[in-house]
Amino acid sequence: MSFPVLETNRLKLDALSKDDSTSLFELFSDNSVVEYYDLNAFTELSQAINLIAFFNARFKESSGIRWAIRLKETNEFIGTCGFNTWSPKMKNATLGYDLLPKYWGTH
């Protein structure tokens, strides 16, 4: 199954890649972003690289999916969203999202 790409008038949701490592590091190294997460703020770029690999593995295993959220006009990374877990058998999923703080409260 290929990774689904979703688009709105303003946003494009697509797969995370190693090219997103620096942006993902910026996101998850911000204490205000991870305040309610079950992880500490990132301190090393390798943590972002590993998280991208983890998200992509979950998709391949059909146990979750995480999209990069990008501004459609510029392709700028602004966050991630997706199903942290899903269970077709139980017909439930856990949703999550995170945005770079400069995009909080914008529309």
HUCOR-V338490 format. One record per backbone hydrogen bond with DSSP energy under -0.5 kcal/mol. CO is the residue of the C=O (numbers start at 1). NH is the residue of the N-H. If there is no record, write none. Layout:
{{CO,NH} {CO,NH}}
This chain:
{{6,13} {10,72} {11,8} {12,14} {12,70} {13,6} {14,68} {17,20} {18,21} {20,24} {21,25} {22,26} {23,27} {24,28} {25,29} {27,30} {28,42} {29,31} {30,33} {30,34} {31,35} {34,37} {44,47} {44,48} {45,48} {45,49} {46,50} {47,51} {48,52} {49,53} {50,54} {51,55} {52,56} {53,57} {54,58} {55,59} {56,60} {57,61} {58,63} {58,64} {59,62} {63,86} {65,83} {66,16} {67,81} {68,14} {68,70} {69,78} {69,79} {70,12} {71,75} {76,71} {78,100} {79,69} {80,98} {81,67} {82,84} {82,96} {83,65} {85,94} {87,91} {87,92} {92,87} {93,95} {94,84} {94,85} {96,82} {98,80} {100,103} {101,104} {103,106}}
